[in-house]
Amino acid sequence: MTTDTTKTAGTAQETSRATALRWVTALGGAATVASTFLAWTWTDAFPGDLTVTGYPGGLQVLTLTAGLLVALYALASLGIKGLGWLAPTGTTKALKLFALGAFATTWFTVVAITVELGGVVNLEPGGYVAAVTSAIPLAAAFMLPDDSRKAVKPKELPSWAEILIIVATFAVGLFVITYGIDTEYAELFTGYLITVGFAVAALFKAGLIARLSAVTAKYRQVTVIAAFVAAAAFPFTQSTDQYTLVAVNILIFATVALGLNVVVGLAGLLDLGYVAFLGVGAYTAALVSGSTASAFDLHFPFWAAVLTGAVVSLIFGVVIGAPTLRLRGDYLAIVTLGFGEIFRIAMGNLDGVSGPQITNGPNGIPNIPDLEFFGFNFGQPHTVLGIELGAYANYYLLMLLATILVVLVFSRAGSSRIGRAWVAIREDETAATAMGINGFRVKLIAFALGATLAGLAGTVQAHVQHTVVPEMYQFAGPVPPNSAFLLAAVILGGMGTISGPLLGATLLYMIPAKLQFLQDYQLLGFGIALILLMRFRPEGLIANRRAQLEYHETDQLDVPDKGLPDSGVGVAKAGA
């Protein structure tokens, strides 16, 4: 009896201690929020003007958001009614990550003020308060006991409520992405990356992302429509074309990365010269679209230029793939790398001196006219729903349609018989051949399809940039897209998935575009990022089900099977 009483008293004491720590975490998050209403520095020389009391600005807004999330999840951990849905699998791990995000964002700001302005003397009392208050929930959260649990089946909601959740999720996603693209200075974008990175990781640990994924999988058509509408709404949030151009280039990069995913992610062919197919499409469009610098007196309409670029890229894919795809592994990688370099050098030599006068050599083909489709000139502003859209907004919407087309092709091909054959070849070519799959034919189809998709994106890129030069199509360089960045986008995002390369390409384009001071070190940074990724999440940021099973056999999966093109199909089925 005494032993039972002692155990009961010990359990009650532990429960009381955990409750106290949760209250401390909640109050620390609230105090962090309050600190953003104080002035953090005395001068507006630091970007964002953090000198105003009573009105958060710049990086203070990010700290405020992170503090709110800490307080909200701390209240959810206390069992406050109506907040339990925030953490289906427990709150402790999520709280630790939210607290880390608030602490990292706040201290990054404090350190940046100190370094850029020349000492801690430039901090106002609000800066010190923020530094201390952001450390309180961090210390308290890491002393909390683990409350991880298996997510229970949620309460059945009406269809309209679940659809409303999907719409709200994409609306929030649009706001977050737009905020990141519209950041005006490097410090704010760095803080944005810190806050969003920790917040997304925390939501995964809380199980909320998995639950939202289950809802979107249930209403697939609604999800696709909501995603398209959210993406199409981006230009309407912009007052100038400054950041719309960034979004256009992200879509071009993402579309080409998704095409490479067919070759690398599904078929398992390491292509190190893939950017050359983008260049083939771009040069073809430049030569036939009526440029004053073109060697040919041709002015194809939009649809003909796009088809010509795609077909020429397809031909190059077949011509290059036919003699080389009998190679495997490193040998194939070396050959494709050589093709990429040969293309760039050849375009530089077709200048009338070293070779025929076709591409103007290193000077490239300038003065590529804007696209015109049924009287609609993409280079002129147009008013839609009372909102004036600039030239790059037109190209953004066009590129969005091209991305949707590529996604559709990828999903259909990946789920087809030929897609299952690609996966079989990727997993074990010898076994797949023994089951009756023609490995050479299957790989050639993947190579040709990937080249066609890249050429399609290249035709649009040529008109967006209005010029095409050989230096744009290198293996590795300071400006994406290039072969190294494209391959990194596929690996970083998650091979064999649709959303993975789209996310990887977005990150790999936005970071160099926003953090100009890292131009000379970006390859080093991405190399370090890939090393860390291979160590902690080798399946990529967004992995398919089979990849997670391979790399984390004993761990619980953190994403549901959505039926995306996957590698979990048997070789026998592929050869059927």
C-alpha positions in Angstrom: 0.0 0.0 0.0 2.8 2.3 0.9 4.6 1.6 -2.4 1.4 2.3 -4.4 0.9 5.6 -2.6 4.5 6.6 -3.3 4.1 5.8 -7.0 0.9 7.8 -7.1 2.5 10.7 -5.4 5.4 10.6 -7.8 3.2 10.5 -10.8 1.2 13.4 -9.5 4.4 15.3 -8.9 5.6 14.6 -12.5 2.3 15.7 -13.9 2.3 18.9 -11.9 5.9 19.6 -13.1 5.0 19.0 -16.7 1.9 21.3 -16.4 4.0 24.0 -14.9 6.6 23.7 -17.7 3.8 23.9 -20.3 2.5 27.1 -18.7 6.0 28.5 -18.6 6.3 27.7 -22.3 3.0 29.4 -23.1 3.9 32.5 -21.1 7.3 32.6 -22.7 5.7 32.5 -26.2 3.4 35.3 -25.1 6.3 37.3 -23.8 8.1 36.8 -27.0 5.1 38.2 -28.9 4.9 41.2 -26.5 8.7 41.9 -27.1 8.0 42.6 -30.8 6.0 45.7 -29.9 9.1 47.3 -28.4 11.9 49.0 -30.3 14.9 46.7 -30.9 17.3 49.3 -32.2 17.5 53.1 -32.2 18.3 53.7 -35.9 16.5 52.8 -39.1 19.8 51.9 -40.7 19.0 48.3 -40.1 16.5 47.0 -42.8 12.9 46.9 -41.7 12.9 49.9 -39.3 12.8 48.2 -35.9 12.8 51.5 -34.1 9.0 51.9 -33.7 7.3 51.0 -30.4 3.9 49.5 -30.6 4.2 48.4 -34.3 6.3 45.3 -35.3 8.2 45.6 -38.5 10.6 43.5 -40.6 12.0 40.6 -38.7 9.9 41.4 -35.7 6.9 40.1 -37.6 8.6 36.7 -38.0 9.4 36.6 -34.3 5.8 37.5 -33.5 4.5 34.7 -35.7 6.9 32.2 -34.1 6.0 33.3 -30.6 2.3 32.9 -31.4 2.8 29.4 -32.6 4.8 28.5 -29.4 2.0 29.9 -27.2 -0.7 28.2 -29.3 0.9 24.7 -29.1 1.7 25.2 -25.5 -2.0 25.8 -24.8 -2.8 22.8 -26.9 -0.5 20.7 -24.7 -2.4 21.9 -21.6 -5.6 20.3 -23.1 -7.4 23.5 -23.8 -10.7 22.6 -25.4 -10.8 23.2 -29.1 -7.0 23.0 -29.7 -6.5 19.2 -29.6 -6.7 19.0 -33.4 -3.4 20.9 -33.7 -1.3 18.0 -32.6 -2.7 14.5 -33.4 0.6 12.7 -32.5 1.6 14.9 -29.5 2.9 18.3 -28.8 6.3 18.0 -27.1 8.4 17.4 -30.2 6.5 20.1 -32.1 6.9 22.6 -29.2 10.7 22.0 -29.2 10.9 22.9 -32.9 8.6 25.9 -32.6 10.6 27.2 -29.6 13.8 26.6 -31.6 12.4 28.6 -34.5 11.4 31.5 -32.3 14.8 31.5 -30.6 16.8 31.2 -33.8 14.8 33.9 -35.6 15.1 36.3 -32.7 18.7 35.8 -32.0 19.6 36.0 -35.7 18.0 39.4 -35.7 19.8 40.5 -32.6 23.1 39.3 -33.9 22.5 40.9 -37.3 21.8 44.2 -35.7 24.9 43.9 -33.6 27.2 43.0 -36.5 25.8 45.4 -39.2 25.5 48.4 -36.9 28.8 47.8 -35.1 28.1 46.5 -31.5 25.5 45.7 -28.9 25.3 49.4 -28.1 22.9 49.7 -31.0 20.3 47.4 -29.3 17.4 49.1 -27.5 15.9 47.4 -24.4 13.4 45.7 -26.6 16.1 43.7 -28.3 17.4 42.4 -24.9 13.9 41.6 -23.8 13.3 39.6 -27.0 16.5 37.7 -26.6 15.7 36.7 -23.1 12.0 35.9 -23.6 12.7 33.7 -26.6 15.1 31.6 -24.6 12.5 30.9 -21.9 10.1 28.7 -23.9 13.1 27.0 -25.5 14.5 25.9 -22.1 11.1 24.9 -20.8 10.1 22.9 -23.9 13.3 20.8 -23.7 12.5 19.8 -20.2 9.0 18.6 -21.1 8.3 14.8 -21.0 7.7 13.2 -24.4 3.9 12.8 -25.0 4.2 11.2 -28.5 1.2 9.0 -29.3 -0.4 7.3 -32.2 -2.8 9.5 -34.0 -6.4 8.4 -33.5 -9.0 8.5 -36.2 -10.4 12.1 -36.4 -14.0 12.9 -36.0 -15.9 12.7 -39.2 -16.6 16.1 -40.6 -19.1 17.2 -43.3 -17.8 17.2 -46.8 -18.2 21.0 -47.0 -16.1 21.4 -43.9 -13.3 19.3 -45.2 -13.3 21.1 -48.5 -13.2 24.4 -46.6 -10.1 23.1 -44.8 -8.4 22.3 -48.1 -9.2 25.8 -49.4 -7.9 27.4 -46.2 -4.7 25.4 -46.4 -3.9 26.5 -49.9 -4.8 30.1 -49.0 -2.3 30.0 -46.2 0.3 28.4 -48.4 -0.2 31.1 -51.0 0.3 33.8 -48.4 3.4 32.1 -47.0 5.0 31.6 -50.4 4.1 35.1 -51.6 5.6 36.6 -48.4 8.9 34.8 -49.1 9.1 35.8 -52.8 8.3 39.4 -51.9 10.9 39.8 -49.2 12.9 42.9 -50.1 16.3 42.3 -48.3 18.5 39.3 -47.4 18.1 39.6 -43.6 14.3 39.3 -43.9 14.6 36.3 -46.3 17.0 34.5 -44.0 14.7 35.0 -41.0 11.8 33.8 -43.2 13.7 30.6 -44.0 14.5 30.0 -40.4 10.9 30.5 -39.2 9.2 28.6 -42.0 11.7 25.7 -41.8 11.2 25.1 -38.1 7.4 25.6 -38.4 7.0 23.1 -41.2 9.2 20.5 -39.3 7.1 21.1 -36.2 3.9 20.6 -38.0 5.2 17.3 -39.4 6.1 16.2 -35.9 2.7 17.2 -34.5 1.0 15.0 -37.2 -1.0 17.9 -38.6 0.6 17.7 -42.1 -0.2 13.9 -42.3 -3.8 14.6 -41.3 -4.1 17.4 -43.9 -2.6 15.1 -46.5 -5.2 12.5 -45.7 -8.0 15.0 -46.3 -6.4 16.2 -49.6 -6.0 12.6 -50.7 -9.7 12.0 -50.0 -10.7 15.0 -52.2 -8.1 14.7 -54.9 -10.0 16.7 -57.6 -10.8 19.5 -55.2 -7.1 19.6 -54.1 -5.9 19.9 -57.7 -8.3 22.7 -58.4 -7.4 24.5 -55.2 -3.7 24.2 -56.0 -4.2 25.6 -59.5 -6.3 28.5 -58.3 -3.8 29.3 -55.5 -0.9 29.3 -58.0 -2.9 31.3 -60.6 -3.8 33.9 -58.0 -0.1 34.8 -57.3 0.2 37.5 -60.0 -2.9 39.2 -58.7 -1.1 39.7 -55.4 1.7 41.7 -57.0 1.7 45.4 -57.8 4.9 45.2 -60.1 6.6 42.6 -62.2 9.8 42.6 -60.0 8.9 39.5 -58.1 6.7 38.0 -60.8 9.8 37.4 -62.8 11.3 35.4 -59.9 8.1 33.3 -59.9 8.3 32.7 -63.7 11.9 31.5 -63.4 11.0 29.3 -60.5 8.3 27.6 -62.7 10.7 27.2 -65.5 13.3 25.6 -63.2 10.7 23.4 -61.5 9.3 22.2 -64.8 12.7 21.2 -66.1 13.5 19.5 -62.8 10.3 17.5 -63.1 11.3 16.4 -66.6 14.7 15.3 -65.2 12.8 13.4 -62.5 11.5 11.1 -65.2 15.1 10.3 -66.2 16.7 10.1 -62.8 13.8 9.5 -60.3 11.8 7.0 -62.3 14.2 5.3 -64.7 17.3 5.7 -62.5 19.5 7.2 -65.3 22.1 9.7 -64.0 22.0 12.5 -66.6 24.6 15.2 -65.9 24.0 17.2 -69.1 20.2 17.6 -68.9 20.3 21.4 -69.1 21.5 21.0 -72.7 18.0 19.9 -73.7 16.6 23.1 -72.2 19.1 24.9 -74.4 18.0 23.0 -77.5 14.4 24.1 -77.0 15.5 27.7 -76.2 17.8 28.0 -79.2 15.2 26.4 -81.5 12.5 28.8 -80.4 14.9 31.8 -80.8 15.8 30.8 -84.4 12.2 30.3 -85.6 10.3 33.1 -83.6 11.4 36.0 -85.8 14.4 37.3 -83.9 16.3 40.0 -85.9 19.5 38.1 -85.0 18.3 34.7 -86.2 20.1 33.1 -89.1 16.8 32.0 -90.6 14.0 34.3 -91.9 11.3 32.5 -90.0 8.5 33.7 -87.8 6.5 30.8 -86.5 3.4 31.4 -84.4 3.5 30.5 -80.7 2.1 27.0 -81.0 4.4 26.1 -83.9 7.5 27.5 -82.1 6.7 25.4 -78.9 6.1 22.3 -80.9 9.2 22.8 -82.9 11.3 23.3 -79.8 9.9 20.2 -78.2 10.3 18.0 -81.3 13.9 19.1 -81.9 14.7 18.3 -78.2 13.0 14.9 -78.7 15.2 14.2 -81.7 18.3 15.2 -79.8 17.3 13.0 -76.9 16.9 10.0 -79.2 20.1 10.7 -81.1 22.1 11.1 -77.9 20.4 8.3 -76.1 20.4 5.6 -78.8 24.2 5.0 -78.7 24.8 5.8 -75.0 22.0 4.2 -73.1 23.6 0.8 -73.3 26.0 2.1 -70.8 25.3 2.1 -67.0 26.1 4.0 -63.9 29.2 6.3 -64.0 29.9 5.6 -67.7 26.4 7.0 -68.6 26.9 10.0 -66.3 30.2 10.8 -68.0 28.8 10.6 -71.5 25.8 12.8 -70.6 28.1 15.3 -69.0 30.2 15.4 -72.2 27.0 16.0 -74.2 26.1 19.0 -72.1 29.6 20.5 -72.5 29.7 19.7 -76.2 26.3 21.5 -76.7 27.5 24.6 -74.9 30.8 24.8 -76.8 29.1 24.1 -80.1 26.6 26.9 -79.6 29.6 29.2 -78.9 31.4 28.2 -82.1 28.5 28.6 -84.5 29.5 32.2 -85.1 30.5 32.3 -88.8 34.2 32.0 -87.8 34.8 28.8 -86.0 31.7 27.2 -87.7 28.6 28.1 -89.6 26.8 31.4 -88.8 23.8 30.1 -87.0 23.8 31.1 -83.3 26.1 34.2 -83.3 28.5 32.3 -81.0 29.1 33.8 -77.5 26.9 36.7 -78.3 23.8 34.5 -78.5 20.5 35.4 -80.1 19.0 38.6 -78.8 15.8 40.5 -79.6 13.6 37.5 -79.3 10.1 38.9 -79.7 7.3 38.4 -77.2 4.9 35.6 -77.8 1.6 36.3 -79.4 -1.3 33.9 -79.4 -4.6 34.7 -81.1 -3.9 38.4 -80.9 -2.9 38.2 -77.2 0.6 39.8 -76.8 2.4 38.4 -73.8 4.7 41.4 -73.7 2.0 43.9 -73.0 0.1 44.6 -69.7 -3.5 43.4 -69.6 -6.3 44.2 -67.2 -8.1 41.1 -65.7 -10.8 41.5 -63.1 -9.9 45.2 -62.7 -6.3 44.3 -61.9 -3.5 45.2 -64.4 -1.2 42.3 -65.0 2.3 43.0 -66.4 4.2 41.1 -69.1 5.8 38.7 -66.7 2.4 37.9 -65.2 1.3 36.8 -68.6 4.3 34.5 -68.9 3.8 33.3 -65.4 0.3 32.0 -66.2 1.6 30.5 -69.5 4.3 28.7 -67.6 1.9 27.6 -65.0 -0.1 25.8 -67.8 3.1 24.3 -69.0 3.9 23.0 -65.5 0.5 21.5 -65.2 1.0 19.8 -68.5 4.3 18.3 -67.4 2.8 17.2 -64.0 0.0 15.5 -65.9 2.4 13.7 -68.3 4.6 12.7 -65.3 1.7 11.3 -63.3 0.2 9.5 -66.2 3.5 8.0 -67.4 4.6 7.1 -63.9 1.4 5.2 -63.2 1.4 3.4 -66.6 2.9 0.1 -67.7 6.0 1.9 -69.1 6.3 3.8 -65.8 6.4 0.5 -63.8 9.0 -0.7 -66.3 11.1 2.4 -65.5 10.9 1.7 -61.8 11.8 -1.9 -62.4 14.9 -0.9 -64.5 15.9 1.5 -61.8 15.7 -1.0 -59.0 17.5 -3.9 -60.8 18.0 -3.8 -64.5 19.3 -7.4 -64.7 16.2 -8.7 -62.9 13.9 -6.6 -65.0 15.5 -7.8 -68.3 15.2 -11.4 -67.1 11.4 -10.7 -66.6 11.1 -9.7 -70.2 11.5 -6.0 -70.1 13.4 -4.4 -73.0 15.7 -2.3 -70.9 17.2 -0.3 -73.8 13.8 0.6 -75.3 12.4 1.6 -71.9 15.4 3.8 -71.1 15.3 5.4 -74.5 11.7 6.4 -74.0 12.5 7.9 -70.6 15.4 9.8 -72.1 13.3 11.1 -75.0 10.4 12.1 -72.8 12.6 14.0 -70.4 14.3 15.8 -73.3 10.9 16.8 -74.8 9.7 18.2 -71.5 12.9 20.2 -71.1 12.6 21.5 -74.7 9.0 22.6 -74.0 10.2 24.7 -71.0 13.1 26.1 -73.0 10.8 27.6 -75.7 9.1 29.7 -73.0 12.4 30.6 -71.3 13.8 32.0 -74.6 10.8 34.5 -74.8 10.9 35.4 -71.1 14.6 36.2 -71.2 14.4 37.7 -74.8 17.9 36.4 -75.4 19.7 33.1 -75.5 23.5 32.7 -74.9 25.6 29.6 -74.4 26.7 30.5 -70.8 23.1 29.9 -69.7 23.5 26.2 -70.1 26.5 25.1 -68.1 26.9 22.0 -65.9 27.4 24.2 -62.8 27.3 28.0 -62.5 26.2 30.9 -60.3 22.7 31.1 -61.9 20.2 28.3 -62.1 19.0 26.4 -64.0 22.1 24.3 -64.8 22.6 20.5 -64.7 24.1 20.5 -61.1 21.2 22.6 -59.7 18.6 20.5 -61.5 20.0 17.3 -60.2 20.2 18.8 -56.7 16.6 19.9 -56.9 15.5 16.3 -57.7 17.5 14.8 -55.0 16.7 17.4 -52.4 13.0 17.4 -53.1 12.6 13.6 -53.4 13.2 11.4 -56.5 10.2 9.8 -58.1 7.6 12.2 -56.7 5.8 15.1 -58.2 5.8 17.7 -55.4 9.4 16.9 -54.4 11.3 18.4 -57.4 8.9 21.3 -57.5 9.8 22.1 -53.8 13.5 21.5 -54.4 13.6 23.7 -57.5 11.7 26.5 -55.6 14.2 26.4 -52.8 17.3 26.2 -55.0 16.2 29.1 -57.1 14.8 31.4 -54.4 17.8 31.2 -52.1 20.5 32.4 -54.6 18.0 35.0 -56.0 17.4 36.4 -52.5 20.8 36.0 -50.9 23.0 37.6 -53.4 25.9 37.8 -51.0 26.2 34.0 -51.1 26.7 33.9 -54.9 30.4 32.9 -54.6 29.6 30.2 -51.9 26.3 28.7 -53.1 27.8 25.5 -54.5 29.6 25.0 -51.2 26.4 25.7 -49.3 24.4 23.3 -51.4 27.0 20.6 -51.1 26.8 20.9 -47.3 23.0 20.8 -47.5 23.1 17.6 -49.6 25.5 16.0 -47.2 23.2 16.8 -44.3 20.2 15.6 -46.3 21.9 12.3 -47.1 22.6 11.8 -43.4 19.3 12.8 -41.9 16.7 12.4 -44.7 18.2 10.4 -47.6 14.8 10.0 -49.2 14.4 13.7 -49.8 12.2 16.4 -48.3 9.1 14.8 -49.8 9.5 11.1 -50.3 7.4 8.4 -51.8 6.3 5.4 -49.7 8.8 3.0 -50.9 11.8 5.3 -50.3 10.7 5.8 -46.7 10.4 2.1 -46.2 13.9 1.5 -47.6 15.6 4.2 -45.5 13.5 4.0 -42.4 12.4 0.4 -42.1 11.6 0.6 -38.4 10.3 4.2 -38.3 6.7 5.3 -38.5 5.9 6.9 -41.9 5.2 10.6 -41.8 3.3 10.8 -45.0 0.4 8.7 -46.3 0.4 6.9 -49.6 -1.3 9.3 -52.0 -1.1 7.0 -55.0 1.6 9.1 -56.7 4.1 7.4 -59.1 5.9 5.1 -56.7 8.6 2.6 -56.8 6.6 0.1 -54.8 5.5 -1.9 -57.9 7.0 -5.3 -58.6 9.2 -6.1 -61.5 6.9 -8.8 -62.6 4.0 -6.4 -62.8 6.1 -4.0 -64.9 6.9 -6.7 -67.4 3.3 -8.0 -67.6 
